[in-house]
Amino acid sequence: MAMNIIRDTRFNSDSYSYSSNNKDQFFREVAAMEENTEWENTKVKEIRILPRKDEIENPDLISHSGLLLNGIPLRNIAYPSLYDRAHVSGSALGKLSGENLSKVLNLCLQTADKDTIAQLVVCGNSVSAVHSDEYVRLPSEKVFQDIDSILKERFSSFKFRSGHIDHSLMVADYDIADKRISSQYGDMLDGLNVTTAITVATSNIGLSGVRISPQFLHDGTDFIIGKPLIVKHKGKNATMDKIRENANMTYSLINKSIVSFSKMQEIPIQYPVPCFCNVAKRIGIPKKLAMAALEDYKMEVENKLLSNALELYIALTEVLSYAKYEKMSDHEIDDLKETVGRALSINFSDYDIPEIEWHMKKDKGYVFHAA
């Protein structure tokens, strides 16, 4: 297997992260990452996993990011796809030393059919993913360029707000303004103090297909308001034509999402605080962030007999603002945004009960992360 040619050393670091409010700079960085990423095919049976030298010298050391695949370092983000190729899973894998884990993986990789191919994604000087031969590459630079061009055609006004990149995910956020939206939903948007937005995300490691998500923007923080349009990296729809088709559907996507989102006002919440806690626990919001947002929600519903699912969901989205105070990375906030968005697919009434499922205890309240 040919070693990746290093052109830009900043992509070598596993801590690589890039953010920009300038679209041209963001697109250039996407292109640079693609130029420094090679896709190499190899037979699964020819993959050999070895621990790095210090793991051999100290077998009690557990540092899986130190493993090598055919002599090339493995990133932590490569492990899920590598485990898929080896058809192995389980929490016990994380408890093994590098030497023992490499033995397990090598044994399992040898059970593959002799002609089974793996696609290695080598970025910088490390392996970022070990895909199956069914995985379809969707070039990130072209994905963003084509969607950006179509958004420009579809909306009377749109603006690139920000973009961020790391080895696992690329995300671009757009503010959307359109006369059709403002004339139809202006009163509602003004009442909620929100504007419309779109997030475009993709990944070379299988973390995400090409995803176009409808959003609302409130006080500098955006949150999901409906189901995204997704082109996965497998199957007959894994094409640039399908991505462009989805991009051309963004107006109808926003329109449909606003209609569905507004109907959440019709779902009454009798026990706002317990329901907030139960929903937050159900979708997996970190408790510390949830309790911070809960204090704001308590003040909002203090003198109300009833709340509704829309108010509760917007209150849940406040965890994204607190996540920024906690100095979470762009990637972590994007993951949290997806977590909060899970609430759109649950039945709030199922969690609208007097009992709180989380164990609650008195504390001194939420404390911001030290600057």
C-alpha positions as CSV (number, residue, x, y, z in Angstrom):
1,M,0.0,0.0,0.0
2,A,1.4,3.4,-1.0
3,M,2.0,5.8,1.8
4,N,0.1,9.0,1.6
5,I,2.1,12.0,0.2
6,I,2.1,14.7,2.8
7,R,1.3,18.1,1.2
8,D,0.0,20.0,4.3
9,T,1.1,19.0,7.7
10,R,-1.8,20.7,9.6
11,F,-4.0,17.7,8.5
12,N,-1.6,15.3,10.3
13,S,-2.9,16.3,13.8
14,D,-5.9,14.4,15.2
15,S,-6.8,17.7,16.9
16,Y,-7.2,19.5,13.6
17,S,-10.1,21.8,13.6
18,Y,-11.0,24.8,11.3
19,S,-13.8,27.4,11.5
20,S,-14.5,30.5,9.3
21,N,-17.2,33.0,8.7
22,N,-15.8,33.6,5.2
23,K,-17.3,31.3,2.6
24,D,-14.4,31.5,0.2
25,Q,-11.9,30.6,2.9
26,F,-14.1,27.8,4.1
27,F,-14.4,26.4,0.6
28,R,-10.6,26.6,0.2
29,E,-10.1,24.7,3.4
30,V,-12.5,22.0,2.2
31,A,-10.6,21.7,-1.1
32,A,-7.2,21.6,0.8
33,M,-8.5,18.7,3.0
34,E,-9.6,16.8,-0.1
35,E,-6.2,17.4,-1.8
36,N,-4.6,15.9,1.3
37,T,-6.9,12.9,1.4
38,E,-6.3,9.7,-0.5
39,W,-8.7,6.8,-1.0
40,E,-6.8,3.5,-1.2
41,N,-8.3,0.1,-1.9
42,T,-6.9,-3.0,-0.2
43,K,-8.1,-6.5,0.5
44,V,-9.5,-6.9,4.0
45,K,-7.4,-10.1,4.4
46,E,-4.3,-8.0,3.7
47,I,-5.0,-5.5,6.5
48,R,-2.6,-5.9,9.5
49,I,-3.1,-4.1,12.8
50,L,-0.1,-3.6,15.0
51,P,0.3,-1.7,18.3
52,R,2.8,1.1,18.4
53,K,6.2,0.6,20.0
54,D,5.3,2.0,23.4
55,E,2.3,-0.3,23.7
56,I,4.5,-3.3,23.0
57,E,6.9,-2.2,25.7
58,N,4.1,-1.5,28.2
59,P,1.3,-4.0,27.6
60,D,-0.8,-2.4,30.3
61,L,-1.1,0.8,28.3
62,I,-4.4,1.3,26.7
63,S,-4.1,4.0,24.0
64,H,-5.9,2.7,20.9
65,S,-5.1,5.8,18.9
66,G,-1.6,4.4,18.8
67,L,-2.5,1.4,16.7
68,L,-1.1,1.1,13.1
69,L,-2.9,-0.2,10.0
70,N,-0.4,-1.6,7.6
71,G,2.2,0.7,9.2
72,I,0.0,3.9,9.0
73,P,-1.4,5.4,12.3
74,L,-5.1,4.9,13.0
75,R,-7.2,7.8,14.2
76,N,-9.7,7.2,16.9
77,I,-12.5,8.1,14.5
78,A,-11.4,5.1,12.3
79,Y,-12.3,2.5,14.9
80,P,-16.1,2.2,14.2
81,S,-15.5,1.5,10.5
82,L,-12.6,-0.8,11.2
83,Y,-14.7,-2.8,13.7
84,D,-17.4,-3.1,10.9
85,R,-14.8,-4.6,8.5
86,A,-13.8,-7.1,11.2
87,H,-17.4,-7.8,12.1
88,V,-16.7,-7.3,15.8
89,S,-18.3,-5.2,18.4
90,G,-18.8,-4.8,22.2
91,S,-17.7,-2.7,25.1
92,A,-15.0,-5.2,26.0
93,L,-12.9,-4.0,23.0
94,G,-12.3,-0.7,24.7
95,K,-10.9,-2.5,27.7
96,L,-8.2,-4.4,25.8
97,S,-4.6,-3.3,25.6
98,G,-3.4,-2.2,22.1
99,E,-1.5,-5.5,21.7
100,N,-4.5,-7.7,22.6
101,L,-6.9,-5.5,20.5
102,S,-4.7,-5.8,17.5
103,K,-4.7,-9.6,17.9
104,V,-8.5,-9.8,18.0
105,L,-8.9,-7.5,15.0
106,N,-6.3,-9.4,12.9
107,L,-8.0,-12.7,13.7
108,C,-11.5,-11.3,12.8
109,L,-10.3,-9.6,9.6
110,Q,-8.9,-12.9,8.3
111,T,-12.5,-14.3,8.3
112,A,-13.4,-12.1,5.4
113,D,-13.9,-13.5,1.9
114,K,-10.6,-13.5,0.0
115,D,-11.7,-10.8,-2.5
116,T,-13.5,-8.5,-0.1
117,I,-12.2,-4.9,-0.5
118,A,-11.9,-2.2,2.0
119,Q,-11.6,1.5,1.1
120,L,-9.0,3.3,3.3
121,V,-9.4,7.0,3.8
122,V,-6.0,8.4,4.5
123,C,-5.9,12.1,5.5
124,G,-2.6,13.7,6.3
125,N,-0.5,10.8,7.6
126,S,-3.3,8.8,9.4
127,V,-6.2,6.5,8.5
128,S,-9.5,8.2,9.1
129,A,-11.8,5.4,8.0
130,V,-11.9,1.8,6.7
131,H,-15.0,1.7,4.5
132,S,-16.6,-1.3,2.8
133,D,-16.5,-1.5,-1.0
134,E,-20.1,-0.4,-1.1
135,Y,-19.3,3.1,0.3
136,V,-19.7,5.8,-2.3
137,R,-17.4,8.8,-2.2
138,L,-19.3,12.1,-2.5
139,P,-16.6,14.8,-3.1
140,S,-17.0,17.3,-0.3
141,E,-15.8,20.3,-2.3
142,K,-18.3,19.7,-5.1
143,V,-21.1,19.0,-2.5
144,F,-20.7,22.4,-0.9
145,Q,-20.2,24.3,-4.2
146,D,-23.2,22.7,-5.9
147,I,-25.6,23.2,-2.9
148,D,-24.3,26.8,-2.5
149,S,-25.0,27.6,-6.1
150,I,-28.5,26.1,-5.9
151,L,-29.4,28.0,-2.7
152,K,-28.4,31.2,-4.5
153,E,-30.9,30.4,-7.2
154,R,-33.7,29.2,-4.9
155,F,-33.9,32.1,-2.4
156,S,-34.2,35.9,-2.9
157,S,-31.6,36.3,-0.1
158,F,-29.2,34.0,1.6
159,K,-25.9,34.4,3.4
160,F,-23.2,32.0,4.4
161,R,-22.9,32.4,8.2
162,S,-20.1,30.0,9.3
163,G,-18.4,26.8,8.5
164,H,-16.4,24.3,10.5
165,I,-14.3,21.3,9.6
166,D,-12.5,18.5,11.4
167,H,-11.4,15.0,10.4
168,S,-14.9,13.6,10.9
169,L,-17.3,16.3,9.8
170,M,-17.7,19.3,7.5
171,V,-20.6,21.8,8.3
172,A,-21.8,25.0,6.6
173,D,-24.5,27.2,8.1
174,Y,-26.6,29.5,6.0
175,D,-29.1,32.3,6.9
176,I,-32.1,32.1,4.6
177,A,-34.3,35.1,3.8
178,D,-37.0,34.9,1.2
179,K,-40.0,37.1,0.5
180,R,-42.3,34.1,0.2
181,I,-41.4,32.9,3.7
182,S,-41.6,36.3,5.4
183,S,-45.0,37.1,3.8
184,Q,-46.5,33.7,4.9
185,Y,-44.9,33.2,8.3
186,G,-43.6,36.6,9.3
187,D,-45.9,37.0,12.3
188,M,-44.9,33.6,13.7
189,L,-41.2,34.2,13.1
190,D,-41.4,37.6,14.7
191,G,-43.3,36.2,17.7
192,L,-40.7,33.6,18.3
193,N,-37.9,36.0,17.5
194,V,-36.3,33.7,15.0
195,T,-35.2,33.7,11.4
196,T,-34.9,30.7,9.0
197,A,-31.6,28.9,8.3
198,I,-30.2,25.9,6.6
199,T,-27.3,23.7,7.7
200,V,-25.4,21.5,5.2
201,A,-23.2,18.7,6.6
202,T,-21.2,15.9,5.1
203,S,-18.5,13.5,6.2
204,N,-15.8,11.3,4.7
205,I,-15.8,8.8,7.5
206,G,-19.4,7.7,7.4
207,L,-20.5,9.8,10.3
208,S,-23.1,11.6,8.2
209,G,-24.5,11.4,4.7
210,V,-24.9,14.7,2.8
211,R,-27.5,16.3,5.1
212,I,-29.5,19.5,4.5
213,S,-31.3,20.5,7.7
214,P,-34.0,23.1,8.2
215,Q,-33.3,25.4,11.1
216,F,-34.3,28.5,13.1
217,L,-31.8,31.0,14.2
218,H,-32.4,32.6,17.6
219,D,-29.9,35.0,19.3
220,G,-27.0,33.7,17.3
221,T,-27.8,30.0,18.0
222,D,-29.5,27.8,15.4
223,F,-31.6,24.7,16.1
224,I,-33.3,22.0,14.0
225,I,-37.0,22.4,13.2
226,G,-37.7,19.4,11.0
227,K,-36.4,16.2,9.4
228,P,-33.4,16.8,7.1
229,L,-33.0,15.7,3.5
230,I,-30.2,13.1,3.5
231,V,-28.2,11.4,0.7
232,K,-26.4,8.4,2.3
233,H,-23.1,7.1,1.0
234,K,-24.5,3.8,-0.1
235,G,-27.2,2.7,-2.5
236,K,-28.5,3.9,-5.9
237,N,-29.3,7.4,-4.5
238,A,-25.6,8.1,-3.5
239,T,-25.1,10.5,-6.4
240,M,-24.4,14.2,-7.0
241,D,-27.7,14.4,-9.0
242,K,-29.6,13.3,-5.9
243,I,-27.8,15.9,-3.8
244,R,-28.7,18.6,-6.3
245,E,-32.3,17.4,-6.3
246,N,-32.4,17.7,-2.5
247,A,-30.9,21.2,-2.6
248,N,-33.6,22.3,-5.1
249,M,-36.2,21.1,-2.5
250,T,-34.9,23.5,0.3
251,Y,-37.8,26.0,0.0
252,S,-40.4,23.2,0.3
253,L,-38.3,21.7,3.1
254,I,-38.4,24.9,5.1
255,N,-42.1,25.5,4.3
256,K,-43.1,22.0,5.4
257,S,-40.9,22.2,8.5
258,I,-42.4,25.5,9.7
259,V,-45.9,24.2,9.3
260,S,-45.2,21.1,11.2
261,F,-43.2,23.0,13.9
262,S,-46.0,25.5,14.5
263,K,-48.4,22.7,15.2
264,M,-46.5,21.9,18.3
265,Q,-48.3,24.8,19.9
266,E,-51.4,22.7,19.9
267,I,-49.9,20.1,22.2
268,P,-50.6,21.2,25.8
269,I,-48.0,20.5,28.6
270,Q,-49.6,20.2,32.0
271,Y,-46.4,19.5,34.0
272,P,-43.8,21.7,32.3
273,V,-40.8,21.1,34.6
274,P,-41.2,17.3,34.9
275,C,-41.9,17.0,31.2
276,F,-38.8,19.1,30.4
277,C,-36.6,16.9,32.5
278,N,-38.1,13.6,31.2
279,V,-37.8,14.7,27.6
280,A,-34.2,15.9,28.1
281,K,-33.3,12.6,29.7
282,R,-35.0,10.6,27.0
283,I,-33.1,12.2,24.1
284,G,-29.8,12.2,25.9
285,I,-29.0,15.9,26.7
286,P,-26.2,16.2,29.3
287,K,-27.8,16.8,32.6
288,K,-25.6,19.8,33.6
289,L,-26.7,21.7,30.4
290,A,-30.3,20.6,30.8
291,M,-30.5,21.9,34.3
292,A,-29.1,25.3,33.2
293,A,-31.8,25.6,30.5
294,L,-34.5,24.4,32.9
295,E,-33.9,27.4,35.1
296,D,-34.8,29.7,32.2
297,Y,-37.8,27.6,31.3
298,K,-39.0,27.7,34.9
299,M,-39.1,31.5,34.8
300,E,-41.0,31.4,31.5
301,V,-43.8,29.1,32.7
302,E,-43.9,30.3,36.4
303,N,-47.2,32.1,36.1
304,K,-48.8,29.9,33.4
305,L,-51.4,27.2,33.9
306,L,-50.2,25.4,30.9
307,S,-47.2,25.4,28.5
308,N,-47.0,23.7,25.1
309,A,-44.7,21.4,23.2
310,L,-43.3,24.3,21.1
311,E,-42.4,26.4,24.1
312,L,-40.8,23.3,25.8
313,Y,-38.7,22.5,22.6
314,I,-37.5,26.0,22.3
315,A,-36.5,25.9,25.9
316,L,-34.6,22.7,25.3
317,T,-32.6,24.4,22.5
318,E,-31.2,26.8,25.1
319,V,-28.7,24.1,26.0
320,L,-26.9,25.0,22.8
321,S,-26.3,28.5,24.2
322,Y,-24.9,27.1,27.4
323,A,-22.8,24.6,25.4
324,K,-21.0,27.7,23.9
325,Y,-20.4,29.1,27.4
326,E,-18.9,25.7,28.2
327,K,-16.5,26.2,25.3
328,M,-17.6,23.0,23.5
329,S,-16.2,22.6,20.1
330,D,-18.1,23.3,16.9
331,H,-18.3,19.5,16.3
332,E,-19.6,18.8,19.8
333,I,-22.2,21.6,19.5
334,D,-23.3,20.1,16.1
335,D,-23.7,16.7,17.8
336,L,-25.7,18.4,20.6
337,K,-27.9,20.1,18.0
338,E,-28.7,16.6,16.6
339,T,-29.4,15.4,20.1
340,V,-31.9,18.2,20.8
341,G,-33.5,17.6,17.4
342,R,-34.5,14.1,18.5
343,A,-37.2,15.7,20.6
344,L,-39.1,16.5,17.3
345,S,-39.8,12.8,16.8
346,I,-41.1,11.9,20.2
347,N,-44.6,12.2,21.7
348,F,-44.3,14.9,24.3
349,S,-47.5,13.7,26.0
350,D,-45.8,10.5,27.0
351,Y,-43.4,12.4,29.2
352,D,-46.0,15.0,30.5
353,I,-46.3,13.3,34.0
354,P,-45.9,14.7,37.5
355,E,-42.9,12.4,38.2
356,I,-39.4,13.4,37.3
357,E,-37.3,10.4,36.0
358,W,-34.0,12.1,36.7
359,H,-32.7,11.9,40.2
360,M,-32.8,15.6,41.3
361,K,-30.8,17.1,44.1
362,K,-30.3,20.6,45.4
363,D,-27.2,22.3,44.3
364,K,-25.8,25.8,44.0
365,G,-27.1,26.2,40.5
366,Y,-25.3,26.3,37.2
367,V,-21.8,27.8,37.1
368,F,-20.4,29.0,33.8
369,H,-17.2,27.5,32.5
370,A,-14.3,29.7,33.6
371,A,-13.1,31.9,30.7
